[in-house]
Structures are given as structure tokens and as C-alpha cells.
């Protein structure tokens, strides 16, 4: 029996699909732990997410009244949504267990910690955001990270050349 085509580039059902990654977060912060959270979205927002029109660069997570909120993320408007389109930079509620929110709140109250979104992806057709508990890097830490990455690349190149040789 032949399977129905899902169209060009459409993923198979049940798999994860990365939509957006916050690469700047890994450059500017040390990530101590990460947690997966669901999101409360409008219909036009999930359509824009599936189209990949998301930016997490300057966003962060705030805990207000015992709830976690994603603030500053940009989900572009959906062209076919007509008058029911969403506000691109609105605050979005994150779905976490109460004990996870309490634990994150306790860590954020410590000096130097913040919560930032790391990735946004689709999991079983639902939008999920991976949030990380992060500490800010100093300028010399960033230079160390870049130097370490360059050294790792040089080692990889040397190993590859040795096997070709």
C-alpha cells in the first residue's frame, strides 16, 4: 500500500523539527541546565512557526505570579490570517510544572542567573521551547571560548590530514 505524500520538504509525523536556535545565547552565557516547555499560542502563531518565521535572539523568560512568560520573542505575522493575526512581539505563556517554575525561580533569585530560550522546535506537532538557566560570560570568557573552538578545529584538521596522508 502506497503512503500518501506530505509535500516537498514536509517532515514525517512524530519527529522533532528544529525551527529556531538562539546561537547568541551560547556565545553570551554559560548554560547550567535546560528545560523543555510548551507554549500557549494563537492559530496564526503556530502557522508562522511551522513556516520558520521566528526570532529568539533578544528574548528572555520572566516568572510573574507563579507563571513563566517568554518575553521579547518575535513570531512574524501570518499573511493568510486576515484581521485575526497576532501581535508579533507579544508575551507568551510557557507551560511548565509548578515544581519546575519554583526551582527556576529560586535559581534566578541567586545572583547572576537568568532564564533564556535556547531553541524552538516542533515535537509531535506541538511547539516546544527549550529554556536554559544561564550565567553571563565576561569578555575574557568569550575569548576563551573562541580560542578553544579554534584549537578544536585545528586538532580535527590535523587528525583528518593524518588519515589522508
N, C-alpha and C positions, 0 to 999 in steps of 0.2 A: 504494500500500500504506500503510495507516494505521500510525502509530507507537504503541507501547504507552505508556499513561500511567504516569508515575512517581509520581503522587500530588500532592496540593496542596503547593506550595512546594518540591518536590524539584528540585535543580539538574540540569541536563543532565550527562551523563558527560563527563569530560575537562576540566572547567573548575575554576578556583580558587574557593574559597568561604571568606571571612574568618569565623573563628569567634570570636576574641577579640583585642582590641587593648589594649596597655598604654599608655594615653594619659598616665598619670602619668610614665612614663619620658621622654617628650618634654618634659615640664614640668621635671623634676628633673635632666636630663642633657643634655649635648651629645653627639650620636651621631656618631662619626667614621667608622665603617664598619659594614656589616651583612652577615651570612652566613646562608644557609638551611641548616637542619639537620633531619634526620629524627629520629624519636623511637622508642624501644623501649617498646611499650605492651602492656597486657593487653587481652583481648577486651572486658571491661566498660568499660575506659577509652575505647576508640575509639567505643563506642556513646554514652557520655556526651559526648564531644567533638562527635559528629555532632548531638547534641541541644543543643549550645551551652552546656553547664554547666561552664564553665572560667573561672578567675580567675588572671591573671598578675601582679596588682598588686605583691605583695611578694616576688616570686621573683627569682632570680639564677642565673648559671651559674658553677660551680666546676670547675676542672680537677684531677682526682685520679688519680694513677697513669697518666697519659697518656691519660685519657678525660675527656670533657666530661659533666657532670651538671647537669640542671635541678633546682634546689632551691627548695622553698617554693611551687611552683605548686599550685593546688587544682583537681582534676578531681572533681566531685561523684560520689557513688556512683550506680550504675545500679540502678533499682528491680527490674528483672526478673532480676538476676544471682544471686539467692538466696544461698547460702553462699559462692560463688566471687567475691564482689565484691572490689574493690581498696581499698587504703588511699588516701583522698583526697589526702593531702599527702606521699606517698612520693617519694623521689628518683627521677628518670627519666633514663636514659642517653640522650645525644644522639649521633646518628650523623654524624660529620664525618670528612673525610680527615685523615690523620696530619699532613700539612704545614699544614693549617688550624689544627689544635689547637696545633701548635708555634708558629705565628705569633701566635695569640691569647695563648698563654702568655707569649711574650716581651713582648707589649704590656702585659699585665696586670701583669707584674713591674715595669714602669715606674710611677712614682708617679702616683696619681690615676686610674688606669684600672680599670674593672670591666666585666663582661660581663652584660648583662641581656636578657631576652626582650622583643621588641617586638610581635610578632604571632604568633598561632597560626591556621593555616588548613589547609584540605584541598586537596591538589593531586593530581589523578588518583586520588582515593580514598584517598590516604595523608596522614596528619597530618604537617605540617611546622611548624617554629617558626623565625621569623626572629629571630636574636640580634644584638645590637649591641654594639660596643665603645664604651664611653661614659666621659665625664669628667663629674664632678659640677659642677652650677651653683652659684654663690654666690647669695645672696638678691638682690643688685642685678642679677645676670644674669637672674633670673626676672622682676624688674620690667621690665627692658629688653625681654624677650620679649613680655610682656603689652602694653607700650606700643606696640611695633612692630606687633603684631597689631591693636590698636585703630586705629592710624594707617592700616594697610592696609584695614581695613573702612570707615573714613571716606572714603578715596580711592575705593574701589569704589562706595560710595553716591553720591558726588559725580558719578562718571562715569555711573552709571545714571540719576541725576536729569537730567544734562545731555542724555542721549539722549532722555529722555521729553519734556523741555521744549519 
